[in-house]
Amino acid sequence: MSNNDFRLEDFNSNDDIKSEVVTKNYILRMYFDDYEKLIKFRNYKMLKEHNMDYNLSKAISEGIELLEKKYPDIERGMEKTNFKNGRRSRKNRLDDIKIKDSSANISREHTNFLNDFIYHKIYKEENLEYTRMELAHEIISALEKRYKGKF
């Protein structure tokens, strides 16, 4: 070894490697009112609880965890389920409904739960008209219930 060699001992040691959670970008379509509630909740977490790292993805993940607790008996590992194509509305008046598309980086476990949750809603509850907007509404409603008065 010459005098010009530079070495760092334990530079590649496994102790310093953090386990990273694999995330997936999940597209959510929601009623604009729900989106505004989500923004207000995120602002509450950041400003009142001083959690400056809190973002919409963390809010969505927290809502999914609340759904997992609310529906503990949902069968897991179901086949991938897609929503029925096309927009639907309870009122059948889409012009009156404002919709917001957003996305969240959520863990693979949360993605798998959402798939099982959607499967449950469509096939077990026999709700073929279940929509992405209803899914987002359920996630946000779970947060609202947990954090009453913070929206």
C-alpha positions in Angstrom: 0.0 0.0 0.0 1.4 3.4 -1.0 1.1 6.5 1.1 -1.5 7.9 -1.3 -4.1 5.2 -0.5 -7.1 6.3 1.4 -9.2 3.8 3.2 -12.3 4.0 5.4 -12.7 1.1 7.8 -16.2 -0.3 8.0 -17.4 2.0 5.2 -19.7 -0.7 3.8 -20.7 -2.3 7.0 -24.2 -3.6 7.2 -24.9 -1.9 10.5 -25.3 1.5 8.7 -27.7 0.3 6.1 -31.3 1.2 6.9 -34.0 -1.1 5.7 -36.1 0.8 3.2 -39.8 0.3 2.8 -40.8 -0.5 -0.8 -43.4 2.0 -1.9 -45.7 2.2 -4.8 -47.3 5.3 -6.4 -51.0 4.8 -5.9 -53.4 7.0 -7.9 -56.5 8.2 -6.0 -59.5 9.9 -7.5 -61.5 11.7 -4.9 -64.3 14.2 -4.4 -62.9 17.7 -4.3 -64.5 18.2 -0.8 -62.5 15.1 0.4 -59.3 16.5 -1.1 -59.8 19.8 0.8 -60.4 17.9 4.0 -57.2 16.0 3.4 -55.2 19.2 2.9 -56.7 20.7 6.1 -55.8 17.6 8.0 -52.2 17.6 6.6 -51.9 21.3 7.6 -53.2 20.5 11.1 -50.5 17.7 11.5 -47.8 20.1 10.3 -48.8 23.3 12.1 -50.5 22.1 15.3 -48.6 18.9 16.0 -45.3 20.3 14.5 -44.8 17.3 12.3 -43.2 19.0 9.4 -42.5 15.8 7.6 -46.2 15.0 7.4 -47.5 14.9 3.8 -50.5 13.6 1.9 -48.9 10.2 1.4 -48.5 9.8 5.2 -52.1 10.9 5.7 -53.4 8.3 3.2 -51.2 5.6 4.8 -52.5 6.5 8.2 -56.1 6.3 6.9 -55.4 2.9 5.3 -54.1 1.6 8.7 -57.3 2.8 10.3 -59.3 0.9 7.7 -57.3 -2.2 8.4 -58.3 -1.9 12.1 -61.9 -1.3 11.1 -62.1 -4.3 8.8 -59.9 -6.9 10.4 -61.7 -9.9 8.9 -61.1 -9.0 5.2 -59.6 -12.0 3.5 -56.0 -11.3 2.5 -54.1 -12.2 -0.7 -57.0 -11.9 -3.1 -56.5 -11.6 -6.8 -56.0 -8.1 -8.3 -59.3 -6.4 -8.7 -60.0 -3.5 -11.0 -62.8 -1.0 -10.7 -65.6 -1.0 -13.3 -64.6 1.4 -16.2 -66.1 4.8 -16.4 -67.2 7.5 -14.0 -70.2 7.0 -11.9 -72.1 9.1 -9.4 -74.9 8.5 -7.0 -76.8 11.5 -8.5 -75.8 10.7 -12.1 -75.0 14.4 -12.6 -71.3 14.5 -13.0 -71.3 18.1 -14.0 -72.2 19.0 -10.4 -69.4 16.9 -8.9 -65.9 18.3 -8.6 -63.3 15.6 -8.7 -59.6 15.7 -7.9 -56.9 13.2 -8.9 -54.0 12.8 -6.6 -51.3 10.2 -5.9 -49.7 8.8 -2.8 -46.5 6.8 -2.2 -47.7 4.0 0.0 -46.1 0.7 1.1 -46.5 -2.5 -0.7 -48.5 -3.8 2.3 -50.9 -0.9 2.1 -51.3 -1.5 -1.6 -52.0 -5.1 -1.0 -54.6 -4.3 1.6 -56.3 -1.8 -0.7 -56.6 -4.5 -3.3 -58.1 -6.9 -0.8 -60.4 -4.1 0.4 -61.6 -3.4 -3.1 -62.1 -7.1 -3.7 -64.2 -7.3 -0.5 -66.3 -4.3 -1.5 -67.0 -5.4 -5.0 -67.3 -9.2 -4.6 -68.1 -9.9 -1.0 -70.5 -7.0 -0.5 -71.6 -7.3 -4.1 -71.2 -3.6 -4.9 -70.2 -3.7 -8.5 -70.6 0.1 -8.7 -67.9 0.7 -6.0 -65.6 3.6 -7.2 -62.2 5.0 -6.5 -63.9 8.1 -5.1 -65.8 6.0 -2.5 -62.5 4.3 -1.6 -60.8 7.7 -1.0 -63.9 8.8 0.9 -63.7 5.8 3.2 -60.0 6.5 3.9 -60.6 10.1 4.7 -63.7 9.3 6.8 -61.6 6.9 8.9 -59.2 9.8 9.5 -62.1 12.2 10.3 -63.4 9.7 12.9 -60.0 9.3 14.5 -59.2 13.0 14.6 -62.6 14.6 15.3 -62.5 18.3 15.1 -59.2 18.5 13.4 -60.5 18.9 9.9 
